[in-house]
Amino acid sequence: MSQAFDAAVEVSLRDGIADPEGLTIERALPALGFSGVSGVRVGKCLRFVVEASDEAEARRQVEAMCERLLANPVIEDVDISLSPAP
């Protein structure tokens, strides 16, 4: 019997990879009155529900999705969070 799991996948550029979007935001913030902000990095968060027999299988499925489609493992890091869906 399968269970539903809420998955949250945070994808971010690896340290050392240039982040032009983050740099643009960082440079624009002082002009908008926000000072003291540095180290801006831009990523993406994907949220979805996955059906699996257990949490370990759900994690394996989400990891495979990340490797094949959701992230570029050469330049991006992935953080996966799972919780039982209501």
PANUVEX-502839 format. One record per atom (N, C-alpha, C): x, z negated, y; atom name; residue in three letters; residue number from 1. Coordinates in steps of 0.001 Angstrom, whole numbers, plus 524288, in hexadecimal, padded with zeros to 5 digits. Last residue first. Example, Ala and Ser with C-alpha at 12.3 -4.5 7.8 and 13.67 -1.06 7.14 Angstrom:
BEGIN
rec X->83232 | Z->7E458 | Y->7F736 | atome->N | residu->Ser | num->2
rec X->83566 | Z->7E41C | Y->7FBDC | atome->CA | residu->Ser | num->2
rec X->83264 | Z->7E142 | Y->8001E | atome->C | residu->Ser | num->2
rec X->83386 | Z->7E188 | Y->7E9C6 | atome->N | residu->Ala | num->1
rec X->8300C | Z->7E188 | Y->7EE6C | atome->CA | residu->Ala | num->1
rec X->83390 | Z->7E188 | Y->7F31C | atome->C | residu->Ala | num->1
END
This chain:
BEGIN
rec X->7FC57 | Z->7EE69 | Y->83B86 | atome->N | residu->Pro | num->86
rec X->7F77F | Z->7EB3D | Y->83B10 | atome->CA | residu->Pro | num->86
rec X->7F350 | Z->7EE1A | Y->837F5 | atome->C | residu->Pro | num->86
rec X->8080E | Z->7F0BD | Y->83456 | atome->N | residu->Ala | num->85
rec X->80404 | Z->7F29D | Y->837EC | atome->CA | residu->Ala | num->85
rec X->7FF1B | Z->7EF4C | Y->83738 | atome->C | residu->Ala | num->85
rec X->8137D | Z->7E92B | Y->833BC | atome->N | residu->Pro | num->84
rec X->80E8F | Z->7EAAE | Y->8313B | atome->CA | residu->Pro | num->84
rec X->80AA0 | Z->7EC6E | Y->8355F | atome->C | residu->Pro | num->84
rec X->81E70 | Z->7EF65 | Y->839DE | atome->N | residu->Ser | num->83
rec X->81B0E | Z->7EAD3 | Y->8393A | atome->CA | residu->Ser | num->83
rec X->81609 | Z->7ECB0 | Y->83692 | atome->C | residu->Ser | num->83
rec X->82B6E | Z->7F350 | Y->83CEF | atome->N | residu->Leu | num->82
rec X->826A5 | Z->7F3FF | Y->839DF | atome->CA | residu->Leu | num->82
rec X->82390 | Z->7EEE2 | Y->839D2 | atome->C | residu->Leu | num->82
rec X->8347C | Z->7FA11 | Y->84492 | atome->N | residu->Ser | num->81
rec X->8319D | Z->7F53F | Y->843CE | atome->CA | residu->Ser | num->81
rec X->82C98 | Z->7F67B | Y->840DC | atome->C | residu->Ser | num->81
rec X->840D2 | Z->7FFCA | Y->845B9 | atome->N | residu->Ile | num->80
rec X->83BA7 | Z->80028 | Y->8434E | atome->CA | residu->Ile | num->80
rec X->8395A | Z->7FAB4 | Y->842C5 | atome->C | residu->Ile | num->80
rec X->848ED | Z->80694 | Y->84DCD | atome->N | residu->Asp | num->79
rec X->84769 | Z->8013C | Y->84C64 | atome->CA | residu->Asp | num->79
rec X->841C2 | Z->8017C | Y->84A8D | atome->C | residu->Asp | num->79
rec X->85343 | Z->80FA6 | Y->84E29 | atome->N | residu->Val | num->78
rec X->84DC1 | Z->80EA7 | Y->84D11 | atome->CA | residu->Val | num->78
rec X->84D14 | Z->808ED | Y->84BA9 | atome->C | residu->Val | num->78
rec X->85B76 | Z->81766 | Y->8566A | atome->N | residu->Asp | num->77
rec X->85AA1 | Z->812E7 | Y->85306 | atome->CA | residu->Asp | num->77
rec X->854CD | Z->81205 | Y->85281 | atome->C | residu->Asp | num->77
rec X->860A8 | Z->8245E | Y->85793 | atome->N | residu->Glu | num->76
rec X->85CAE | Z->82070 | Y->858A1 | atome->CA | residu->Glu | num->76
rec X->85CB0 | Z->81C17 | Y->85491 | atome->C | residu->Glu | num->76
rec X->86798 | Z->82C27 | Y->854C9 | atome->N | residu->Ile | num->75
rec X->8680A | Z->82A02 | Y->85A13 | atome->CA | residu->Ile | num->75
rec X->8642E | Z->82599 | Y->85B39 | atome->C | residu->Ile | num->75
rec X->865FC | Z->82DF7 | Y->84A29 | atome->N | residu->Val | num->74
rec X->86B3A | Z->82ECF | Y->84C4E | atome->CA | residu->Val | num->74
rec X->86BC5 | Z->82C13 | Y->85191 | atome->C | residu->Val | num->74
rec X->85B81 | Z->82CF8 | Y->847A7 | atome->N | residu->Pro | num->73
rec X->85F12 | Z->828C9 | Y->8461B | atome->CA | residu->Pro | num->73
rec X->864A4 | Z->8296D | Y->84831 | atome->C | residu->Pro | num->73
rec X->85160 | Z->82ED7 | Y->84F54 | atome->N | residu->Asn | num->72
rec X->85622 | Z->831BF | Y->84E04 | atome->CA | residu->Asn | num->72
rec X->85A4B | Z->82DAB | Y->84CAF | atome->C | residu->Asn | num->72
rec X->8444F | Z->82C24 | Y->84ADD | atome->N | residu->Ala | num->71
rec X->84918 | Z->82AD6 | Y->84DB6 | atome->CA | residu->Ala | num->71
rec X->84D82 | Z->82E63 | Y->84BF3 | atome->C | residu->Ala | num->71
rec X->83BBC | Z->83014 | Y->8454B | atome->N | residu->Leu | num->70
rec X->83AD1 | Z->82CDA | Y->849E6 | atome->CA | residu->Leu | num->70
rec X->83FAE | Z->82BAC | Y->84D24 | atome->C | residu->Leu | num->70
rec X->83F0F | Z->83651 | Y->83C50 | atome->N | residu->Leu | num->69
rec X->83C1C | Z->8386A | Y->840B9 | atome->CA | residu->Leu | num->69
rec X->83C5C | Z->83524 | Y->845B2 | atome->C | residu->Leu | num->69
rec X->84569 | Z->83204 | Y->8345C | atome->N | residu->Arg | num->68
rec X->843E6 | Z->83781 | Y->83408 | atome->CA | residu->Arg | num->68
rec X->8416D | Z->839AE | Y->838FA | atome->C | residu->Arg | num->68
rec X->8473F | Z->8278D | Y->836CD | atome->N | residu->Glu | num->67
rec X->84BA9 | Z->82AE6 | Y->8355B | atome->CA | residu->Glu | num->67
rec X->84A45 | Z->830AA | Y->835AD | atome->C | residu->Glu | num->67
rec X->83CEF | Z->8240D | Y->83880 | atome->N | residu->Cys | num->66
rec X->840D0 | Z->823E2 | Y->83CBE | atome->CA | residu->Cys | num->66
rec X->84557 | Z->82798 | Y->83B98 | atome->C | residu->Cys | num->66
rec X->83897 | Z->8253B | Y->82E97 | atome->N | residu->Met | num->65
rec X->8365F | Z->82814 | Y->8330C | atome->CA | residu->Met | num->65
rec X->83A4E | Z->82862 | Y->83787 | atome->C | residu->Met | num->65
rec X->83ECF | Z->81E07 | Y->8292E | atome->N | residu->Ala | num->64
rec X->83F25 | Z->82393 | Y->827DE | atome->CA | residu->Ala | num->64
rec X->83CE8 | Z->826F1 | Y->82C3E | atome->C | residu->Ala | num->64
rec X->83B40 | Z->814C1 | Y->82DE0 | atome->N | residu->Glu | num->63
rec X->840C3 | Z->81640 | Y->82E52 | atome->CA | residu->Glu | num->63
rec X->8417C | Z->81C0C | Y->82D2A | atome->C | residu->Glu | num->63
rec X->830DD | Z->81501 | Y->82A71 | atome->N | residu->Val | num->62
rec X->831F3 | Z->81579 | Y->8300B | atome->CA | residu->Val | num->62
rec X->837AB | Z->816FC | Y->830E3 | atome->C | residu->Val | num->62
rec X->8325E | Z->813B6 | Y->81F87 | atome->N | residu->Gln | num->61
rec X->82FB3 | Z->81855 | Y->8219F | atome->CA | residu->Gln | num->61
rec X->8310D | Z->81930 | Y->8275F | atome->C | residu->Gln | num->61
rec X->83753 | Z->809F0 | Y->81F2B | atome->N | residu->Arg | num->60
rec X->83A01 | Z->80E98 | Y->81D11 | atome->CA | residu->Arg | num->60
rec X->83793 | Z->81396 | Y->81F43 | atome->C | residu->Arg | num->60
rec X->82F42 | Z->803B4 | Y->82350 | atome->N | residu->Arg | num->59
rec X->8343A | Z->80430 | Y->82622 | atome->CA | residu->Arg | num->59
rec X->83738 | Z->80908 | Y->82442 | atome->C | residu->Arg | num->59
rec X->827DE | Z->804B2 | Y->81B48 | atome->N | residu->Ala | num->58
rec X->82692 | Z->8067B | Y->8208E | atome->CA | residu->Ala | num->58
rec X->82B93 | Z->80754 | Y->823B6 | atome->C | residu->Ala | num->58
rec X->82D4E | Z->7FFC4 | Y->81339 | atome->N | residu->Glu | num->57
rec X->82C24 | Z->8055D | Y->812CE | atome->CA | residu->Glu | num->57
rec X->82AB7 | Z->8079F | Y->81820 | atome->C | residu->Glu | num->57
rec X->82D72 | Z->7F59D | Y->8174B | atome->N | residu->Ala | num->56
rec X->83266 | Z->7F84D | Y->81626 | atome->CA | residu->Ala | num->56
rec X->8318A | Z->7FE36 | Y->815C0 | atome->C | residu->Ala | num->56
rec X->822D2 | Z->7F30D | Y->817D1 | atome->N | residu->Glu | num->55
rec X->825D3 | Z->7F3AA | Y->81CA2 | atome->CA | residu->Glu | num->55
rec X->82AF3 | Z->7F692 | Y->81BBA | atome->C | residu->Glu | num->55
rec X->81BA3 | Z->7FB2B | Y->80E7A | atome->N | residu->Asp | num->54
rec X->81D81 | Z->7F631 | Y->8108A | atome->CA | residu->Asp | num->54
rec X->820F1 | Z->7F73B | Y->81555 | atome->C | residu->Asp | num->54
rec X->816D7 | Z->804DA | Y->80DA2 | atome->N | residu->Ser | num->53
rec X->815A4 | Z->800DF | Y->809B6 | atome->CA | residu->Ser | num->53
rec X->8175E | Z->7FB71 | Y->80B69 | atome->C | residu->Ser | num->53
rec X->811BB | Z->809CA | Y->819E5 | atome->N | residu->Ala | num->52
rec X->815BD | Z->80952 | Y->815D8 | atome->CA | residu->Ala | num->52
rec X->8143C | Z->804F7 | Y->81217 | atome->C | residu->Ala | num->52
rec X->80EF2 | Z->8107E | Y->82577 | atome->N | residu->Glu | num->51
rec X->80CCF | Z->80E4C | Y->820A0 | atome->CA | residu->Glu | num->51
rec X->8111B | Z->80E3C | Y->81C85 | atome->C | residu->Glu | num->51
rec X->8114A | Z->80DEE | Y->832BD | atome->N | residu->Val | num->50
rec X->81313 | Z->8106F | Y->82DF3 | atome->CA | residu->Val | num->50
rec X->810B7 | Z->80D89 | Y->82944 | atome->C | residu->Val | num->50
rec X->80E7B | Z->81088 | Y->83FD2 | atome->N | residu->Val | num->49
rec X->80D14 | Z->80D87 | Y->83B2D | atome->CA | residu->Val | num->49
rec X->80ED5 | Z->8109E | Y->83667 | atome->C | residu->Val | num->49
rec X->8170B | Z->81042 | Y->84B16 | atome->N | residu->Phe | num->48
rec X->8135A | Z->812BE | Y->84788 | atome->CA | residu->Phe | num->48
rec X->81241 | Z->80F17 | Y->842FD | atome->C | residu->Phe | num->48
rec X->81EB3 | Z->812C2 | Y->85624 | atome->N | residu->Arg | num->47
rec X->81B7A | Z->80EF7 | Y->85351 | atome->CA | residu->Arg | num->47
rec X->81787 | Z->811EC | Y->84FF9 | atome->C | residu->Arg | num->47
rec X->82AE8 | Z->81469 | Y->85BEB | atome->N | residu->Leu | num->46
rec X->826B5 | Z->816E2 | Y->858F7 | atome->CA | residu->Leu | num->46
rec X->823D7 | Z->8129A | Y->85600 | atome->C | residu->Leu | num->46
rec X->831C2 | Z->814E2 | Y->86757 | atome->N | residu->Cys | num->45
rec X->82F5C | Z->8115D | Y->86397 | atome->CA | residu->Cys | num->45
rec X->82AD9 | Z->8143F | Y->86101 | atome->C | residu->Cys | num->45
rec X->83E22 | Z->818F5 | Y->86C44 | atome->N | residu->Lys | num->44
rec X->8389D | Z->819ED | Y->86B28 | atome->CA | residu->Lys | num->44
rec X->836CA | Z->81602 | Y->86716 | atome->C | residu->Lys | num->44
rec X->84667 | Z->8170F | Y->87763 | atome->N | residu->Gly | num->43
rec X->84583 | Z->8182A | Y->871DF | atome->CA | residu->Gly | num->43
rec X->83FCF | Z->8197B | Y->87117 | atome->C | residu->Gly | num->43
rec X->8503F | Z->81572 | Y->880D1 | atome->N | residu->Val | num->42
rec X->84AFF | Z->81755 | Y->87F96 | atome->CA | residu->Val | num->42
rec X->84AB9 | Z->81882 | Y->879BC | atome->C | residu->Val | num->42
rec X->85697 | Z->80B80 | Y->887C8 | atome->N | residu->Arg | num->41
rec X->856C2 | Z->80F20 | Y->88361 | atome->CA | residu->Arg | num->41
rec X->85120 | Z->81094 | Y->88212 | atome->C | residu->Arg | num->41
rec X->85D7D | Z->805FF | Y->8920B | atome->N | residu->Val | num->40
rec X->85877 | Z->80832 | Y->8906A | atome->CA | residu->Val | num->40
rec X->85959 | Z->80C31 | Y->88C14 | atome->C | residu->Val | num->40
rec X->86566 | Z->7FFC6 | Y->89690 | atome->N | residu->Gly | num->39
rec X->8654D | Z->800AA | Y->890F0 | atome->CA | residu->Gly | num->39
rec X->8602E | Z->802E5 | Y->88EE6 | atome->C | residu->Gly | num->39
rec X->85EF3 | Z->7F81D | Y->8A089 | atome->N | residu->Ser | num->38
rec X->86330 | Z->7FB5C | Y->89E81 | atome->CA | residu->Ser | num->38
rec X->86280 | Z->7FC1D | Y->898A0 | atome->C | residu->Ser | num->38
rec X->859DF | Z->7F352 | Y->8AC30 | atome->N | residu->Val | num->37
rec X->85898 | Z->7F574 | Y->8A706 | atome->CA | residu->Val | num->37
rec X->85D1C | Z->7F8F3 | Y->8A54A | atome->C | residu->Val | num->37
rec X->85A8B | Z->7EFD9 | Y->8B66E | atome->N | residu->Gly | num->36
rec X->85C96 | Z->7EC92 | Y->8B23B | atome->CA | residu->Gly | num->36
rec X->85B42 | Z->7EE73 | Y->8ACC6 | atome->C | residu->Gly | num->36
rec X->84E44 | Z->7F35E | Y->8BC8A | atome->N | residu->Ser | num->35
rec X->853F2 | Z->7F2ED | Y->8BC57 | atome->CA | residu->Ser | num->35
rec X->85594 | Z->7EF93 | Y->8B7AE | atome->C | residu->Ser | num->35
rec X->8447D | Z->7FB0C | Y->8BFFB | atome->N | residu->Phe | num->34
rec X->84604 | Z->7F7DA | Y->8BB7B | atome->CA | residu->Phe | num->34
rec X->84BF4 | Z->7F7B9 | Y->8BB1F | atome->C | residu->Phe | num->34
rec X->8412A | Z->80218 | Y->8C777 | atome->N | residu->Gly | num->33
rec X->8413A | Z->7FC8B | Y->8C8B8 | atome->CA | residu->Gly | num->33
rec X->842A3 | Z->7F8F2 | Y->8C448 | atome->C | residu->Gly | num->33
rec X->84264 | Z->80C35 | Y->8C560 | atome->N | residu->Leu | num->32
rec X->83D0C | Z->80A44 | Y->8C4F7 | atome->CA | residu->Leu | num->32
rec X->83CB8 | Z->80464 | Y->8C5F3 | atome->C | residu->Leu | num->32
rec X->84CE3 | Z->80D81 | Y->8C5A1 | atome->N | residu->Ala | num->31
rec X->849E0 | Z->81025 | Y->8C9B1 | atome->CA | residu->Ala | num->31
rec X->84430 | Z->80E5A | Y->8C9B3 | atome->C | residu->Ala | num->31
rec X->84FBE | Z->80848 | Y->8BC48 | atome->N | residu->Pro | num->30
rec X->850D7 | Z->805E5 | Y->8C167 | atome->CA | residu->Pro | num->30
rec X->84DC4 | Z->80867 | Y->8C5DC | atome->C | residu->Pro | num->30
rec X->84BEF | Z->80FE6 | Y->8B471 | atome->N | residu->Leu | num->29
rec X->84985 | Z->80AC6 | Y->8B535 | atome->CA | residu->Leu | num->29
rec X->84AD6 | Z->8083F | Y->8BA71 | atome->C | residu->Leu | num->29
rec X->851F6 | Z->818DF | Y->8B335 | atome->N | residu->Ala | num->28
rec X->84D42 | Z->8191E | Y->8B66E | atome->CA | residu->Ala | num->28
rec X->84B02 | Z->813BB | Y->8B7B3 | atome->C | residu->Ala | num->28
rec X->85A04 | Z->8166A | Y->8AC51 | atome->N | residu->Arg | num->27
rec X->85B60 | Z->817F7 | Y->8B1A2 | atome->CA | residu->Arg | num->27
rec X->856A8 | Z->817F3 | Y->8B549 | atome->C | residu->Arg | num->27
rec X->8542F | Z->81469 | Y->8A33F | atome->N | residu->Glu | num->26
rec X->85769 | Z->8104C | Y->8A589 | atome->CA | residu->Glu | num->26
rec X->858D0 | Z->81184 | Y->8AB36 | atome->C | residu->Glu | num->26
rec X->84FFB | Z->81E55 | Y->8A15C | atome->N | residu->Ile | num->25
rec X->84C88 | Z->819EE | Y->8A28C | atome->CA | residu->Ile | num->25
rec X->84F95 | Z->815A0 | Y->8A551 | atome->C | residu->Ile | num->25
rec X->85944 | Z->823CE | Y->89F25 | atome->N | residu->Thr | num->24
rec X->855D9 | Z->8257E | Y->8A36E | atome->CA | residu->Thr | num->24
rec X->85238 | Z->8210D | Y->8A516 | atome->C | residu->Thr | num->24
rec X->85CAC | Z->81E43 | Y->8963D | atome->N | residu->Leu | num->23
rec X->85FD3 | Z->81E46 | Y->89AFA | atome->CA | residu->Leu | num->23
rec X->85C9C | Z->81FDE | Y->89FB9 | atome->C | residu->Leu | num->23
rec X->854C3 | Z->820E0 | Y->88F12 | atome->N | residu->Gly | num->22
rec X->85595 | Z->81B72 | Y->8909D | atome->CA | residu->Gly | num->22
rec X->858AD | Z->81B07 | Y->895A4 | atome->C | residu->Gly | num->22
rec X->856BD | Z->82B96 | Y->88E66 | atome->N | residu->Glu | num->21
rec X->851B2 | Z->829C1 | Y->89045 | atome->CA | residu->Glu | num->21
rec X->85213 | Z->82411 | Y->89219 | atome->C | residu->Glu | num->21
rec X->860F0 | Z->82C23 | Y->88A27 | atome->N | residu->Pro | num->20
rec X->85FEC | Z->82E05 | Y->88F74 | atome->CA | residu->Pro | num->20
rec X->85AB3 | Z->82C2C | Y->891A6 | atome->C | residu->Pro | num->20
rec X->86850 | Z->82595 | Y->8830B | atome->N | residu->Asp | num->19
rec X->862AA | Z->8253D | Y->883B3 | atome->CA | residu->Asp | num->19
rec X->8614A | Z->826F9 | Y->8893E | atome->C | residu->Asp | num->19
rec X->87258 | Z->827E3 | Y->879C0 | atome->N | residu->Ala | num->18
rec X->87070 | Z->8284E | Y->87F1E | atome->CA | residu->Ala | num->18
rec X->86A80 | Z->8284D | Y->87F36 | atome->C | residu->Ala | num->18
rec X->875FA | Z->81EC3 | Y->87076 | atome->N | residu->Ile | num->17
rec X->87368 | Z->823CE | Y->8713A | atome->CA | residu->Ile | num->17
rec X->87125 | Z->823D8 | Y->876C0 | atome->C | residu->Ile | num->17
rec X->87965 | Z->8149E | Y->87032 | atome->N | residu->Gly | num->16
rec X->87D4B | Z->818AE | Y->87109 | atome->CA | residu->Gly | num->16
rec X->87B00 | Z->81E1B | Y->871B4 | atome->C | residu->Gly | num->16
rec X->8702B | Z->8104F | Y->866FD | atome->N | residu->Asp | num->15
rec X->873F0 | Z->80EF6 | Y->86B10 | atome->CA | residu->Asp | num->15
rec X->877F9 | Z->8134E | Y->86B71 | atome->C | residu->Asp | num->15
rec X->865D3 | Z->8196A | Y->86415 | atome->N | residu->Arg | num->14
rec X->86A22 | Z->8160B | Y->86279 | atome->CA | residu->Arg | num->14
rec X->86D8A | Z->814C6 | Y->86734 | atome->C | residu->Arg | num->14
rec X->858FA | Z->81922 | Y->8693F | atome->N | residu->Leu | num->13
rec X->85E07 | Z->81BB7 | Y->868D7 | atome->CA | residu->Leu | num->13
rec X->86231 | Z->817C2 | Y->86746 | atome->C | residu->Leu | num->13
rec X->84E5B | Z->814BA | Y->8612D | atome->N | residu->Ser | num->12
rec X->85195 | Z->8147A | Y->865E7 | atome->CA | residu->Ser | num->12
rec X->856BC | Z->8174C | Y->864F6 | atome->C | residu->Ser | num->12
rec X->841F2 | Z->81202 | Y->85CC9 | atome->N | residu->Val | num->11
rec X->84644 | Z->815BA | Y->85C5B | atome->CA | residu->Val | num->11
rec X->8493E | Z->81592 | Y->86181 | atome->C | residu->Val | num->11
rec X->83A4E | Z->809B9 | Y->855B5 | atome->N | residu->Glu | num->10
rec X->83D05 | Z->80A34 | Y->85ABD | atome->CA | residu->Glu | num->10
rec X->841BD | Z->80DBD | Y->859DB | atome->C | residu->Glu | num->10
rec X->82E9C | Z->8099A | Y->84F8B | atome->N | residu->Val | num->9
rec X->833DE | Z->80BD2 | Y->84F14 | atome->CA | residu->Val | num->9
rec X->83613 | Z->80C7F | Y->85493 | atome->C | residu->Val | num->9
rec X->825D1 | Z->80234 | Y->848F6 | atome->N | residu->Ala | num->8
rec X->827D1 | Z->80332 | Y->84E38 | atome->CA | residu->Ala | num->8
rec X->82D76 | Z->804F5 | Y->84D95 | atome->C | residu->Ala | num->8
rec X->81AD7 | Z->80273 | Y->840CE | atome->N | residu->Ala | num->7
rec X->82069 | Z->80392 | Y->84164 | atome->CA | residu->Ala | num->7
rec X->82195 | Z->80480 | Y->8472A | atome->C | residu->Ala | num->7
rec X->81231 | Z->7FB32 | Y->839A3 | atome->N | residu->Asp | num->6
rec X->8134A | Z->7FD1F | Y->83EE4 | atome->CA | residu->Asp | num->6
rec X->8192E | Z->7FDCF | Y->83F47 | atome->C | residu->Asp | num->6
rec X->80DF8 | Z->7FE8C | Y->82D0B | atome->N | residu->Phe | num->5
rec X->811DB | Z->7FBD1 | Y->83036 | atome->CA | residu->Phe | num->5
rec X->8123D | Z->7FE6C | Y->8358C | atome->C | residu->Phe | num->5
rec X->80513 | Z->7FCF5 | Y->822C2 | atome->N | residu->Ala | num->4
rec X->80643 | Z->7FF78 | Y->827B8 | atome->CA | residu->Ala | num->4
rec X->80A18 | Z->7FC0B | Y->82AC4 | atome->C | residu->Ala | num->4
rec X->80714 | Z->7FEB5 | Y->81502 | atome->N | residu->Gln | num->3
rec X->80608 | Z->7FB63 | Y->8197D | atome->CA | residu->Gln | num->3
rec X->8075F | Z->7FE75 | Y->81E69 | atome->C | residu->Gln | num->3
rec X->8021F | Z->8033F | Y->8089A | atome->N | residu->Ser | num->2
rec X->8055C | Z->8039F | Y->80D44 | atome->CA | residu->Ser | num->2
rec X->80370 | Z->7FFF3 | Y->81189 | atome->C | residu->Ser | num->2
rec X->8034A | Z->80000 | Y->7FB62 | atome->N | residu->Met | num->1
rec X->80000 | Z->80000 | Y->80000 | atome->CA | residu->Met | num->1
rec X->80376 | Z->80000 | Y->804DC | atome->C | residu->Met | num->1
END
